[in-house]
Amino acid sequence: MDLRALSHNWFNKFYNENVYTYLEKRFFKIVIKYLANIDGAILDAACGAGNPYLEKMYINKNRLFGIDIDPSVRIRNKLHENFIIEDLHHMKTERKFQAIISVNTWEHLQSPSIVLKNFYNSLSDRGIIIIIAPQRWHYISIIERILPLNLKNLAWQLLKGRRNMPYPAFYHLCSQKKLFLEAHRQKLDVMHFSSLEGPPLWLAKVPPLFIMASLIMQILNEHYIFRGIRSTFIAILKKKDLLPIS
């Protein structure tokens, strides 16, 4: 019996939702609100194999650029034709982007303040930054920070079927308070911030725990008081207008 499929089928029937697109569908409404009127270049930060939000928008490939530290994205990523192979901590681009989007990468950055500064320098006037990432105080994030590496690798093997945890996670600027403070310091306006608890994919192989966590998910999303411990946040930052010299 495929226990993961059993959990996913229960979720699909109970919520009438796809377990894999639950978060994506809700965040997409926010992403498209801020990207719909963008007519300039867009940078997909740590583009990996693809970006589900950009894929749904059918943007002209001439306006899309992907940056990643892994050269294999040139083969794996079918969304982009323009690639920059560089670490986000060291990125320097002559081109100015009207929008930069980072999906499930922010938590892996050792120095997100430096990356945010690089993003700022790469933005055109009034350009926007979209960040989608796990929250620092979600229970999975807390467990991941306190577990030693060998136990993290064991958890990945048991729950994800992978021998090792692929990338370390730090969660340095993954809370509303810290991100707001850093955005203000770097002259970025916060246009939007919200959070959402997603399906407990880690527990899919244990259906009773998966069902219990899914019901808790509903409670966390219904009550504002839990906004800081939900699994994932989306933040929209905007480069402030330069004041005219008097």
Buried (B, 14 or more C-beta within 10 A) or exposed (E): EEEBEBBBEBBEEEBEBEBBEBBBEBBBEBBEEBBEEBEEBBBBBBBBEBBBBBEEBEBEEEBBBBBBEEEEBEEEBEBBEBBBEBEBBEBEBEEBBBBBBBBBBBBBBEEBBBBBBBBBEBBBEEBBBBBBBBBBBBEBBBEBEEBEEEEBBBBBEEBBEEEEBEEEBBBBBBBBEBBBEBBEEBEBBBBBBBBBBBBBBBBBBBBEBBBEBBEBBEEBBEEEEBBBBBBBBBBBBBBBEEEEEE
